[in-house]
Each structure stands twice: as structure tokens, then as C-alpha cells.
Amino acid sequence: MLLLLLLGAILCIIIGTTKLKIHPFIVLFFVAIVFGLSAQMETSKIIESINDGFGKTLGSIGLVIVFGVIMGTFLEKTGAALRITTSILKLTGPQRVPWAMAFMGYIISIPVFADSGFVILNALNKSLSKKAKISMVSTAVALSMGLMATHTMVPPTPGPIAAAGIIGAKIGFVIIFGLIISLLSLIPVVFYCIYIGKKYYLEAKESDVSLPETPTEQPSLLKSVLPIVIPLLLIVFKSFEEYLQFLPDGFLKQTVYFIGTPVVALFVGLLLAFLLPKKLEKSMLSSDGWVGSSIRDASEILLITGAGGIFGKILQNSGLGDLIGETLSQYHLGLLLPFIIAATIKTAQGSSTIGIITAASIVAPLLPQLGLDTEISKALVVIAIGAGSAVISHVNDSFFWVVTQLTGMSLPVGYRSHSAASALLGFLGLFFSYVFFYVLN
């Protein structure tokens, strides 16, 4: 009965968010309550699960999401994101535009949402494609896949960091594994982008190749990358210290543990982002300025993440974890189970973030029974969920429309290029997650 209730819950989430167009927060909360009542949980236990699931989930990663979104806004508004991309282009050269665009997207999407990143870089992509006489199908899809790779698999992007919080994975491990696995997965995908671009030639129009307006004085490359690199290094260093215990007890160790905590590390990145504008004005920090708009953008993600935490806690307290663990242990699905759940939800309702959060909520109670409860395994579960959330980007995904409409791609070409590439990216992410799992365990 519990298994049937779970399948019904997933189906209700998909129908509610796609067909009925109800906000995911309402759907997740409602389905969690109905599941608890249907599973004959005590009402006091349901209320306890709601409080614990929402409070503990947001308590661990809520501020990290907010700081990450604000930081991304400053990178976008000051032209720092564009500064990073032009520097990457100088390294790769103009004749390797698909590779340049892929790695630009890979870097930019760590702090900036994939949709925003594509809008920022689209005009540059068109200009470079025209100059190099390369099909925009190759370059645009390479860019979209670079953005999607880190958007789905690397914190502090909201989806992966929310999944890490729900599952209880060390964010430092998720970052280091996510960076490596997403990059390894992206490289074959770029070759596919180049191949598909030769089959479908799409040229940028003259009117489309002008670059977007940016501040007259962009920040230097060093200032542009510091808000991204410093928090990642602080979090990763702390995670390795916790794992290897190479520092002696004392002030240095306490300092590393403090500044390497994700919320403090991201706050350091936020302070560094405040150095990006030529002149930091009070209006930027106001409720109507950059900070205010970022907080409004982050609030929706926070609510969905909290509702996902409630759903996961009710699943855990219902005894579903033990039941599914006993049922599935004989099949040795391992990382395949979180991947399949995330891919099913993503393909059905379109949002990678919702797919990640929902899959993490479902899988979290099952990790001990699936043999995925070590620190390394938990991190790889987050990556596998992220990889699943890349499969498959099509017409119910806003990112699909951003890519096709801004480039002028037809829907059939969009399916054969962007959608197919997203599926390839996801399955490669799962493959490399398995490679790391067997090598490190």
C-alpha cells in the first residue's frame, strides 16, 4: 500500500505542476499531508514531520541559496559574467567557438541561473558564430549544455545545494565530485553539438550580432572570479580536513571549520561580489534594488525546497524507507534509483530544480537500505540526482524555449540538438557517478 501511495504521490506532483499549473510549493505540501494521512500516520507525527522537514532543511541551506542568488545577480549586472566569458574565449580562440561557449556556460552557471546565463551570453554567441561561420546549432547547444552541466550538478546552484541539504551530504564533496563529473560529461556532449551543427546549419542574422549593453567599465578578471572561486575553495578545504583530519587542534582548525561552513563561505563570496560595481550604491542593496530582487527570486526556491523537506520527512517517518529498502535491495539499483526518479519528474514537469528537490526528498530515507549512506556515496547520490534532472529538456522546460526562441531554432531541430544533448549529458553524468562510486568504495 505504501508503494502504491508513493507512486500516486509522484503522479499527483507531476499532474499538479504540469496539467493543473499549481505552484509546486502547494502541490508538494498538499501531497505530503495526504500521503501522511493515507499512510495512517498519527496526526501529531505529521505535524512533527512538517516542522522538522521544513525547519531543518531551510536551516541548513536556506541562507546559502539566498547568498548564492544575490551573488549571481551582481555577477550579471556588473558585467563580471561577461568578463569571465571573454577571457575564456581568448584562451580557446575564436575558431573553437563551441568549446569556448560550453566552458563559458560551465563557469557562469555555478552562481548564475542557466536561463539568465544563456540570455547574458546569447548575443556574444551569435556574434562569434557568425564571424567563425559556424552553425548556431553547435554553439548555442554547447552553451546550453555547459550551463546545464553545472546548474544540475554543482553547488551553490540552488538545486544541488538543496539536495545536499535534504540528503545530508557534505557540500564540499558534492562540489568537487560535481565539478569533475559534470566536466567529464560535458566534453563528449560538445562533440555531439559539433556533429549536430553540421547537419543543421543555422546562421545568425546581422541584426542579432550586436553585443548586449554592459557597464562601461567591467571589473577585472581577478575581481570577477573571486566571488565564485573563494567560497568553493573554502568549502572544499573544510570538507577534506573533516575527512582526513590533517590539521592540529587549535585556532587554525577552528577558523577553517568556521569559514568553510557553506553559509559563511557564501557570505564571504557575497562580500566579494559587493566589490564588483565601480561604485557600490545604496540603491543596489535596497529592497527595490539588486539585493531586493534577488531575495524575491530566491523566495520561491526556498519555499519549494522547504516543501520538499516536508515531503521527505513524512516519507521517512511513514516507514516507507524500510519497506522500499527491503523491496529494492535484491535488485542492487544503487545510484540508478535516484537517477530514474529525478529523470522521470524532470521529463514530466520540466523543472530541473523541482526534479532534484523532489527526488532527493524521496531518496533520502532510503539511503541506508540502498547501501548509499557513506559520505562519498551521499555526495554521488546528489550528483546522480542532478544528472537525472538534465533528462530531458523539452517543450515543458522554460530553458528549452529560451534556447530555441533566442536562436531561432525550429522545434524539430531543438529536439534533435538541445533535447538529445540534455539526455546524453544526464546519462553520462550517471555513468561517471558509477565510475567514481566503484573506484572510491
C-alpha positions in Angstrom: 0.0 0.0 0.0 2.8 2.4 0.9 4.5 1.8 -2.5 1.2 2.5 -4.3 0.8 5.7 -2.2 4.3 6.8 -3.2 3.6 6.2 -6.9 0.3 8.1 -6.5 2.1 10.9 -4.8 4.6 11.3 -7.6 1.8 11.2 -10.2 -0.1 13.9 -8.3 3.0 16.1 -8.1 3.5 15.7 -11.9 -0.1 16.3 -12.8 -0.5 19.2 -10.3 2.6 21.1 -11.6 2.1 20.4 -15.3 -1.5 19.9 -16.2 -3.2 22.0 -13.4 -0.4 24.6 -13.3 -0.5 24.7 -9.5 2.6 26.1 -7.8 5.0 23.3 -6.7 5.0 24.5 -3.1 1.3 24.0 -2.7 1.4 20.7 -4.6 4.3 19.3 -2.5 2.8 20.4 0.8 -0.7 19.1 -0.1 0.6 15.7 -1.3 2.8 15.3 1.8 -0.2 15.8 4.1 -2.4 13.5 2.1 0.3 10.8 2.0 0.8 11.0 5.7 -3.0 10.7 6.4 -3.3 7.9 3.8 -0.4 6.0 5.4 -2.3 6.2 8.7 0.4 8.2 10.4 -0.6 9.8 13.7 -1.6 13.5 13.2 1.0 14.5 15.8 3.7 12.7 13.9 2.6 14.5 10.7 2.8 17.9 12.4 6.2 17.0 13.8 7.4 15.9 10.3 6.2 19.3 8.8 8.1 21.3 11.4 11.2 19.2 11.2 11.2 18.8 7.5 10.7 22.5 6.7 12.8 23.9 9.5 15.8 21.7 9.3 16.0 21.8 5.6 15.9 25.5 5.3 18.0 25.9 8.4 20.8 24.0 6.7 20.8 25.6 3.2 18.3 28.4 3.1 20.8 31.3 3.6 23.2 29.6 1.2 20.6 29.7 -1.5 19.8 33.4 -0.8 23.5 34.4 -0.8 24.1 32.5 -4.0 21.3 34.1 -5.8 22.4 37.6 -4.7 25.9 36.9 -5.8 24.8 35.7 -9.2 22.8 38.9 -9.7 25.9 41.1 -9.0 27.9 39.0 -11.4 25.3 39.5 -14.1 24.5 43.2 -13.5 28.1 44.4 -13.3 29.4 42.7 -16.4 31.6 40.3 -14.4 30.0 37.3 -16.0 30.7 38.7 -19.5 34.3 39.5 -18.4 34.8 35.8 -17.5 33.4 34.6 -20.8 35.6 36.9 -22.9 38.7 35.8 -21.0 37.8 32.1 -21.7 37.3 33.0 -25.4 40.9 34.4 -25.5 42.2 31.1 -24.2 40.2 28.8 -26.5 40.5 31.0 -29.7 37.7 32.2 -32.0 37.8 29.0 -34.2 36.8 26.8 -31.2 33.6 28.6 -30.5 31.6 25.6 -29.4 34.2 24.7 -26.9 34.5 28.3 -25.7 30.8 28.6 -25.3 30.5 25.3 -23.4 33.2 26.3 -20.9 31.8 29.8 -20.6 28.4 28.3 -19.6 30.1 25.7 -17.3 31.7 28.5 -15.3 28.9 31.1 -15.4 26.1 28.7 -14.3 27.8 27.9 -11.0 26.4 31.1 -9.5 24.0 32.3 -12.2 20.8 30.6 -13.3 21.0 28.7 -16.6 18.3 30.8 -18.2 19.9 34.1 -17.2 23.3 32.8 -18.3 22.0 32.0 -21.7 20.4 35.4 -22.1 23.7 37.1 -21.0 25.8 35.2 -23.4 23.4 34.7 -26.4 24.4 37.9 -28.3 28.1 37.1 -27.8 27.4 33.5 -29.1 25.7 34.9 -32.2 28.5 37.3 -32.9 31.2 34.7 -32.6 29.2 32.1 -34.6 28.8 34.5 -37.5 32.5 35.5 -37.5 33.6 31.9 -37.4 30.9 30.8 -40.0 29.8 28.1 -37.6 26.2 26.9 -37.2 24.5 28.4 -34.2 23.0 25.0 -33.5 26.5 23.9 -32.5 27.4 26.9 -30.4 24.1 27.6 -28.8 23.5 24.0 -27.7 27.2 23.8 -26.5 26.4 26.9 -24.4 23.1 25.5 -23.1 24.8 22.2 -22.1 27.7 24.0 -20.4 25.1 25.9 -18.4 23.0 22.8 -17.6 26.0 20.8 -16.5 26.9 22.9 -13.5 23.3 24.1 -13.0 22.2 20.5 -12.2 25.4 19.0 -10.6 27.4 21.7 -8.8 26.5 23.8 -5.7 25.9 26.6 -4.9 23.3 26.3 -7.7 20.0 26.0 -5.7 19.0 22.5 -6.9 22.2 20.6 -6.0 22.7 22.5 -2.7 19.1 21.8 -1.7 19.6 18.1 -2.5 22.8 18.1 -0.4 20.9 19.6 2.5 18.0 17.2 2.2 20.2 14.1 1.9 22.8 15.3 4.4 25.8 15.2 2.0 28.9 17.2 2.6 28.7 20.1 0.2 32.4 20.2 -0.3 32.4 16.6 -1.6 29.4 17.5 -3.8 31.3 20.4 -5.2 34.5 18.6 -6.0 32.7 15.5 -7.5 30.2 17.7 -9.3 32.9 19.8 -10.9 34.8 16.7 -12.2 31.8 14.6 -13.2 29.9 17.4 -14.9 33.1 18.4 -16.9 33.8 14.8 -17.9 30.1 14.5 -19.0 30.2 17.8 -20.9 33.2 17.0 -23.1 31.6 14.2 -25.2 28.4 16.3 -25.4 30.3 19.1 -27.1 31.5 16.7 -29.8 27.8 15.8 -30.3 27.0 19.5 -30.6 29.6 20.0 -33.3 28.2 16.9 -35.1 24.6 18.0 -35.0 25.5 21.5 -36.1 27.0 20.2 -39.3 23.6 18.5 -40.0 21.5 21.6 -39.3 23.1 24.9 -40.3 21.7 28.0 -38.6 23.1 31.4 -39.3 22.8 34.4 -37.1 21.1 37.4 -38.6 23.0 40.7 -39.0 20.6 42.4 -36.6 21.3 39.8 -33.9 25.0 40.0 -33.6 25.4 43.2 -31.6 26.6 42.6 -28.1 24.4 43.5 -25.1 24.8 46.7 -23.2 27.2 46.3 -20.3 28.7 48.7 -17.8 31.3 51.0 -19.4 34.0 49.7 -17.0 33.7 45.9 -16.3 35.5 44.6 -13.2 38.9 42.9 -13.7 39.1 39.2 -14.3 40.5 38.6 -10.8 37.7 40.5 -9.1 35.1 38.7 -11.4 36.2 35.2 -10.4 36.9 35.7 -6.7 33.2 35.6 -5.7 33.0 32.2 -7.4 36.3 30.6 -6.6 36.9 31.6 -3.0 33.7 30.1 -1.5 34.2 26.9 -3.4 37.8 26.6 -2.1 36.8 27.3 1.5 34.0 24.7 1.4 36.1 22.1 -0.3 39.1 22.6 2.0 36.9 22.3 5.1 35.4 19.0 3.8 38.7 17.5 3.1 40.0 18.5 6.5 37.0 16.9 8.2 37.6 13.7 6.1 41.4 13.5 6.5 41.9 15.3 9.8 45.3 16.8 8.8 45.2 20.0 10.9 46.1 20.0 14.6 43.5 21.2 17.1 43.6 24.9 17.7 42.8 28.3 16.3 43.7 27.5 12.7 41.4 24.4 12.7 38.5 26.3 14.3 39.0 29.1 11.7 38.9 26.6 8.8 35.8 25.0 10.2 34.1 28.4 10.6 34.8 30.0 7.2 34.4 26.7 5.4 30.9 26.3 6.6 28.7 26.8 3.5 26.7 29.7 4.8 29.9 31.6 5.9 31.8 30.8 2.7 28.9 32.0 0.6 28.6 35.2 2.7 32.4 35.8 2.0 31.6 35.3 -1.7 28.7 37.8 -1.4 31.0 40.4 0.2 33.5 39.9 -2.6 30.6 40.4 -5.1 29.9 43.8 -3.5 33.3 44.8 -4.8 32.3 44.2 -8.4 30.4 47.5 -9.1 32.6 50.5 -9.9 30.8 52.3 -7.1 28.6 50.4 -4.7 25.4 52.4 -4.3 22.8 52.2 -1.5 20.1 51.6 -4.1 21.8 48.3 -5.1 21.4 47.0 -1.5 17.8 48.2 -1.0 14.6 46.2 -1.1 13.9 47.7 -4.6 17.4 47.2 -5.9 19.6 44.2 -6.9 19.5 42.6 -3.4 15.7 43.0 -3.1 15.0 41.5 -6.5 17.4 38.6 -5.7 15.7 37.8 -2.4 12.3 37.8 -4.2 13.7 35.4 -6.8 15.2 33.2 -4.0 12.0 33.0 -2.0 10.2 30.7 -4.5 13.2 28.3 -4.4 13.2 28.4 -0.6 9.5 27.5 -0.3 9.8 24.7 -2.8 12.9 23.4 -1.1 11.2 23.5 2.3 8.1 21.7 1.0 10.4 19.1 -0.4 11.9 18.7 3.0 8.4 18.2 4.5 7.6 15.5 1.9 10.8 13.7 2.5 10.4 13.8 6.3 6.9 12.4 6.1 8.1 9.6 3.8 10.8 8.8 6.3 8.5 8.7 9.3 5.9 6.6 7.5 8.2 3.6 7.4 8.4 3.8 3.6 12.2 3.7 3.7 12.4 0.3 5.3 9.8 -1.1 3.0 11.4 0.1 -0.2 14.8 -0.8 1.1 13.7 -4.4 1.6 12.0 -4.5 -1.7 14.7 -2.9 -3.8 17.8 -4.3 -2.1 17.7 -7.5 -4.1 17.8 -5.6 -7.4 21.0 -3.6 -6.4 19.8 -0.4 -8.2 22.2 1.8 -6.3 22.6 5.2 -8.0 20.2 4.2 -10.7 17.2 4.7 -8.5 17.7 8.4 -7.6 18.7 9.0 -11.3 15.4 7.4 -12.6 13.2 9.3 -10.1 14.8 12.6 -11.0 14.7 11.9 -14.7 11.0 10.9 -14.5 10.0 14.0 -12.7 12.1 16.3 -14.8 10.9 14.9 -18.1 7.3 15.0 -16.9 7.1 18.5 -15.4 10.2 20.4 -16.9 11.9 22.0 -13.9 15.4 20.6 -13.0 15.2 22.2 -9.6 11.9 20.7 -8.7 13.0 17.3 -10.1 16.2 17.5 -7.9 14.4 18.5 -4.7 11.6 16.0 -5.1 13.9 13.1 -6.0 16.2 14.0 -3.0 13.2 14.0 -0.7 12.1 10.6 -1.9 15.5 9.0 -1.8 16.8 10.5 1.5 15.0 7.9 3.7 16.2 5.0 1.5 19.9 5.6 1.6 20.9 3.1 4.4 18.8 0.3 2.8 20.3 1.0 -0.6 23.9 1.0 0.8 24.4 4.6 -0.1 24.9 6.1 3.4 28.6 6.8 3.4 29.8 10.4 3.0 31.2 9.7 -0.5 28.0 7.8 -1.5 25.8 10.6 -0.4 27.7 13.1 -2.5 27.4 10.9 -5.5 23.7 10.4 -4.9 23.3 14.2 -5.2 25.3 14.1 -8.5 23.2 11.2 -9.8 20.0 13.1 -9.0 21.4 16.2 -10.7 22.3 14.1 -13.8 18.8 12.7 -13.8 17.4 16.2 -13.7 19.0 17.0 -17.0 17.0 14.3 -18.7 15.2 15.5 -20.8 14.8 19.2 -21.6 11.9 19.6 -24.0 8.8 21.8 -24.5 7.7 21.8 -20.9 11.0 23.2 -19.8 11.4 27.0 -19.9 15.1 26.6 -20.7 14.2 24.7 -23.9 12.2 27.7 -25.1 14.9 30.2 -24.1 17.4 28.3 -26.2 15.2 27.8 -29.3 13.5 31.2 -29.3 16.6 33.3 -28.8 18.4 31.4 -31.5 15.6 31.0 -34.0 15.7 27.2 -33.9 12.7 25.2 -35.1 11.2 22.7 -32.7 12.3 19.6 -34.6 15.9 20.9 -34.6 15.6 21.9 -30.9 14.5 18.3 -30.1 17.4 16.8 -32.1 20.0 19.1 -30.7 19.2 20.6 -27.3 16.9 17.9 -26.0 19.1 15.0 -27.3 22.2 16.6 -25.8 20.5 17.0 -22.4 19.7 13.3 -22.4 23.3 12.5 -23.3 24.6 14.8 -20.6 22.4 13.2 -18.0 23.3 9.6 -18.8 27.0 10.4 -19.0 26.6 12.0 -15.6 25.2 8.8 -14.2 27.9 6.7 -15.9 30.8 8.8 -14.3 29.0 8.8 -11.0 29.1 5.0 -11.1 32.8 5.1 -12.0 33.6 7.2 -9.0 31.4 5.1 -6.8 33.2 1.9 -7.6 36.7 3.4 -7.6 36.2 5.1 -4.2 34.2 2.4 -2.4 
